[in-house]
Amino acid sequence: MTLAQQTAPASTLQGVIQAFGNHQHHLSEDQAQILVREIGIDPLRDLFRGESEELKSRRREIYFLARVMDRLEQGQMPVTLVEARALTAKFGAQALGQRLLDAFQNRNQAALKALQLQIDALRREADPEPGPAGSAPQSQASQASAAP
């Protein structure tokens, strides 16, 4: 049995937790459930089929995203993997981590509201609501954004 086979997650949550733990990324059961739900077992197995720098980087990213998603779900703000990636790309991992601490650990309502607004903005960008026939709502929005 190769090292890659030994560390590939089994088709259980405990297998996912163990595989990440073998690489110093300790997941909770909730975080593992998020990964299985969002990614699926087979793509998770693929993360452990070698030790290339690309795979190591992808494991770190997935681990971080699972933690972000878990924290947001605990705060009643469930996000998708795509949204969590977009938040990370927008703020950077360290800044996003600080925002999560501010919002949840310190129970800062302003930080919590700002995070919710950012998630809502991501959702609007990803799936804009179709406006009624004509461009009146768009022109009002652009006038409002152009105003000083």
C-alpha angles and dihedrals in degrees: 000000000000125000090250091055092048093053099040111111118253117228092273135085089244089055090054091047092048094047093052090043090055086061096047094259106121113200128190119227090256091053091049090051090053091053094048090048096045102036109015131229099276096056089045090054089052089059089066100045095102147351102252118141089246092057092045090052092048091049091052091048094048091046091052093046092051090053092048092048092047092051092048093047090051087055090052093253105114114190134183125243089255091053092047089051090049091051090050092048092048098048106017123243096275095047092045090050089053091049090053091050091048092049101043113016094042092034090226106175093199091054090046092051092047090052092049091050091051091051090048090051091051090052092050091050092049096045112017114195112245111248124223119274109293129034103263096116091048094049091050090050093050091047090052092050091047093052115100 
